[in-house]
């Protein structure tokens, strides 16, 4: 058993460095350049998003990642949403990009916007930088995202844990609730399982495998005010927990981070 496991790990490592990573790097360079080109003029980011979806589909194909989906029909056609998901791996993004056919923008850590090439692409494509260490900057990013939803009728995607996690889900930050309530749009919970097996946190070997993406019922916000954002954040957390098979002990409610 150990010998088979070691052989599989060795094969996955060789495949990663000889095949998978070089092809992903080439694909990223090509589509990143195309995305920058289409964003040179005045743009809404829609073309960049369509290119990103093609890139994501190719990345999953190169990596031999198969995705099973439940609940896709729960996303109503048309309209705008705030999508919230647990965060296990860098592969969360291509999985969601490939299979949710809705124009959305990311809220990503500010540090990613400093990465050469990637940061330029994120800015030009209309994504938002969030500085979780600065409350004022973070609030401005949330307000800008809510305004974008209302002005351009697009959606946004957040990972409310704020970072990738390997164990139990971390408590959600309340930024997603702030955006949804301010924009007056529903929250759509997403639960991802199996993604951490493809590329673990700090992992260097990409493995093929299957991922499950479950989409929950939209959570309405139309009658909520910003005073309800802690309650809404807890609802989102509980829904995503259910989708990934995690449950807080009966009668307990996990804390929410401001």
C-alpha positions as CSV (number, residue, x, y, z in Angstrom):
1,X,0.0,0.0,0.0
2,X,2.8,2.4,0.9
3,X,4.7,1.4,-2.1
4,X,1.7,2.2,-4.3
5,X,1.2,5.5,-2.6
6,X,4.8,6.5,-3.0
7,X,4.6,5.5,-6.7
8,X,1.5,7.5,-7.2
9,X,3.1,10.5,-5.5
10,X,6.2,10.2,-7.6
11,X,4.1,10.0,-10.8
12,X,2.0,13.0,-9.8
13,X,5.2,15.1,-9.0
14,X,6.8,14.2,-12.4
15,X,3.6,15.0,-14.2
16,X,3.2,18.3,-12.3
17,X,6.7,19.6,-13.2
18,X,7.1,18.1,-16.7
19,X,3.6,18.6,-18.0
20,X,1.0,20.3,-15.9
21,X,2.8,23.4,-14.6
22,X,4.5,24.3,-17.9
23,X,1.2,24.1,-19.8
24,X,-0.7,26.0,-17.1
25,X,2.0,28.7,-17.2
26,X,1.8,28.9,-21.0
27,X,-2.0,29.0,-21.0
28,X,-1.9,31.7,-18.3
29,X,0.6,33.8,-20.2
30,X,-1.5,33.6,-23.4
31,X,-4.9,34.3,-21.9
32,X,-3.4,36.9,-19.5
33,X,-2.0,38.8,-22.5
34,X,-5.2,38.6,-24.4
35,X,-7.1,39.9,-21.4
36,X,-4.8,42.8,-21.1
37,X,-5.2,43.6,-24.8
38,X,-9.0,43.6,-24.6
39,X,-8.8,45.9,-21.6
40,X,-6.7,48.6,-23.2
41,X,-9.7,50.6,-24.2
42,X,-12.7,51.5,-22.0
43,X,-14.0,48.2,-20.8
44,X,-16.6,46.8,-18.5
45,X,-14.5,43.7,-17.8
46,X,-17.0,41.4,-19.5
47,X,-14.6,40.3,-22.3
48,X,-11.9,39.6,-19.7
49,X,-14.3,37.5,-17.7
50,X,-15.2,35.4,-20.8
51,X,-11.5,34.8,-21.5
52,X,-11.0,33.9,-17.8
53,X,-13.7,31.2,-18.1
54,X,-12.0,29.7,-21.1
55,X,-8.6,29.8,-19.3
56,X,-10.2,28.1,-16.3
57,X,-11.7,25.3,-18.4
58,X,-8.3,24.6,-20.0
59,X,-6.6,24.6,-16.6
60,X,-9.0,22.0,-15.3
61,X,-8.5,19.9,-18.4
62,X,-4.7,20.1,-18.2
63,X,-4.9,19.1,-14.6
64,X,-7.4,16.2,-15.2
65,X,-9.9,17.6,-12.7
66,X,-13.4,16.5,-13.1
67,X,-16.2,18.5,-11.5
68,X,-19.6,17.2,-10.3
69,X,-22.2,19.9,-9.7
70,X,-25.4,20.0,-7.7
71,X,-27.9,22.8,-7.6
72,X,-26.8,24.8,-10.6
73,X,-30.5,25.3,-11.4
74,X,-30.8,27.3,-8.2
75,X,-29.1,30.3,-9.8
76,X,-32.0,32.2,-11.4
77,X,-31.3,33.4,-15.0
78,X,-30.5,37.1,-15.1
79,X,-30.1,39.3,-12.1
80,X,-27.1,39.9,-9.9
81,X,-25.8,38.0,-6.8
82,X,-23.2,37.8,-4.2
83,X,-21.6,34.3,-4.4
84,X,-19.9,33.1,-1.2
85,X,-17.8,29.9,-1.0
86,X,-15.4,28.1,1.3
87,X,-11.8,28.4,0.3
88,X,-9.6,25.3,0.2
89,X,-7.2,25.6,-2.7
90,X,-6.1,27.9,-5.6
91,X,-8.2,25.5,-7.7
92,X,-11.4,26.9,-6.2
93,X,-11.3,29.8,-8.6
94,X,-11.0,27.8,-11.9
95,X,-13.7,25.4,-10.7
96,X,-16.2,28.2,-10.0
97,X,-15.2,30.2,-13.1
98,X,-15.8,27.3,-15.4
99,X,-19.2,26.2,-14.1
100,X,-21.0,29.4,-13.1
101,X,-22.1,31.2,-16.3
102,X,-22.6,34.5,-14.6
103,X,-20.6,37.6,-15.0
104,X,-18.9,38.2,-11.6
105,X,-15.9,39.9,-10.2
106,X,-13.6,38.8,-7.4
107,X,-12.7,40.4,-4.1
108,X,-9.2,39.3,-3.5
109,X,-6.4,40.0,-1.1
110,X,-4.6,43.3,-1.7
111,X,-1.3,41.5,-1.8
112,X,-2.3,39.7,-5.0
113,X,-2.5,43.0,-6.8
114,X,1.2,43.5,-6.2
115,X,2.2,40.4,-8.1
116,X,3.7,41.3,-11.5
117,X,1.4,40.6,-14.4
118,X,-1.3,39.1,-12.2
119,X,-1.9,42.3,-10.4
120,X,-2.2,44.3,-13.6
121,X,-4.7,41.7,-15.0
122,X,-6.8,41.8,-11.8
123,X,-7.0,45.6,-11.9
124,X,-7.8,45.9,-15.6
125,X,-10.4,43.1,-15.4
126,X,-12.3,45.1,-12.7
127,X,-11.6,42.9,-9.6
128,X,-11.4,44.5,-6.2
129,X,-8.4,44.5,-3.7
130,X,-9.3,44.0,-0.1
131,X,-7.0,45.0,2.7
132,X,-8.3,43.1,5.7
133,X,-5.8,44.8,7.9
134,X,-7.2,48.2,7.3
135,X,-10.9,48.6,8.1
136,X,-11.4,51.9,6.2
137,X,-9.8,50.5,3.0
138,X,-11.8,47.3,3.3
139,X,-15.1,49.1,3.8
140,X,-14.4,51.2,0.7
141,X,-13.7,48.1,-1.4
142,X,-17.1,46.6,-0.2
143,X,-18.9,49.8,-1.0
144,X,-17.3,49.9,-4.5
145,X,-18.3,46.3,-5.1
146,X,-21.9,47.1,-4.1
147,X,-21.9,50.1,-6.4
148,X,-20.6,47.9,-9.3
149,X,-23.4,45.4,-8.8
150,X,-26.0,48.2,-9.1
151,X,-24.4,50.1,-11.9
152,X,-23.3,47.3,-14.2
153,X,-25.7,44.5,-13.2
154,X,-22.8,42.0,-12.5
155,X,-22.2,39.7,-9.5
156,X,-19.3,39.4,-7.1
157,X,-17.6,36.4,-5.6
158,X,-16.1,36.3,-2.1
159,X,-14.3,33.7,0.1
160,X,-15.5,35.1,3.4
161,X,-13.0,33.1,5.5
162,X,-10.4,35.6,4.1
163,X,-7.9,32.9,3.4
164,X,-7.5,29.2,2.4
165,X,-8.2,26.7,5.2
166,X,-7.4,23.0,5.6
167,X,-9.5,22.0,8.6
168,X,-12.8,23.3,9.7
169,X,-14.1,26.4,8.1
170,X,-13.0,29.6,9.7
171,X,-15.7,32.1,10.8
172,X,-16.9,34.3,8.0
173,X,-16.0,38.0,7.8
174,X,-19.1,40.1,7.3
175,X,-18.0,41.9,4.1
176,X,-20.2,39.7,1.8
177,X,-23.3,40.5,3.9
178,X,-22.4,44.2,3.7
179,X,-22.2,44.1,-0.1
180,X,-25.4,42.0,-0.5
181,X,-27.5,44.2,1.8
182,X,-26.2,47.4,0.3
183,X,-26.8,46.3,-3.3
184,X,-30.1,44.6,-2.4
185,X,-29.2,41.3,-4.1
186,X,-29.4,37.6,-2.9
187,X,-26.5,35.7,-1.5
188,X,-25.8,32.4,-3.2
189,X,-23.8,29.9,-1.0
190,X,-21.3,27.5,-2.7
191,X,-19.7,24.5,-1.0
192,X,-16.6,22.9,-2.5
193,X,-15.2,19.5,-1.5
194,X,-12.3,17.6,-2.9
195,X,-10.4,20.6,-4.1
196,X,-7.8,20.4,-1.4
197,X,-6.8,17.0,-2.7
198,X,-6.0,18.6,-6.1
199,X,-3.6,21.2,-4.7
200,X,-3.3,21.4,-0.9
201,X,-2.4,24.6,0.9
202,X,1.4,25.2,0.3
203,X,1.4,22.1,-1.9
204,X,3.7,21.8,-4.9
205,X,2.2,18.7,-6.5
206,X,-1.0,18.9,-8.6
207,X,-3.0,15.7,-8.5
208,X,-5.9,14.7,-10.8
209,X,-9.2,13.9,-9.2
210,X,-12.8,14.8,-8.7
211,X,-14.3,17.9,-7.1
212,X,-17.9,18.4,-5.9
213,X,-19.5,21.8,-6.1
214,X,-22.8,22.2,-4.4
215,X,-24.9,25.3,-4.8
216,X,-27.5,26.2,-2.1
217,X,-30.7,28.1,-2.2
218,X,-30.3,31.9,-2.6
219,X,-30.6,33.9,0.6
220,X,-32.8,37.0,0.0
221,X,-31.6,40.3,1.5
222,X,-34.2,42.7,0.2
223,X,-35.8,43.3,3.6
224,X,-32.5,43.5,5.5
225,X,-30.6,46.5,6.7
226,X,-26.9,46.8,7.6
227,X,-27.9,46.2,11.2
228,X,-28.7,42.6,10.1
229,X,-25.3,41.8,8.5
230,X,-24.1,39.7,11.5
231,X,-27.3,37.6,11.3
232,X,-26.9,37.2,7.5
233,X,-23.2,36.3,7.8
234,X,-24.1,33.5,10.2
235,X,-26.8,32.3,7.8
236,X,-24.2,32.2,5.0
237,X,-21.8,30.3,7.2
238,X,-24.4,27.7,8.3
239,X,-25.5,27.2,4.6
240,X,-22.0,26.6,3.4
241,X,-21.2,24.3,6.3
242,X,-24.2,22.2,5.3
243,X,-23.1,22.1,1.6
244,X,-19.6,20.8,2.5
245,X,-20.9,18.4,5.2
246,X,-19.7,20.4,8.2
247,X,-22.1,21.2,11.0
248,X,-21.7,23.1,14.2
249,X,-22.8,21.2,17.3
250,X,-26.5,21.4,18.0
251,X,-27.5,24.6,19.7
252,X,-24.1,26.3,19.0
253,X,-23.3,29.1,16.7
254,X,-19.8,29.8,15.5
255,X,-18.6,33.4,15.8
256,X,-18.6,35.8,13.0
257,X,-15.6,38.1,12.3
258,X,-16.2,41.8,11.6
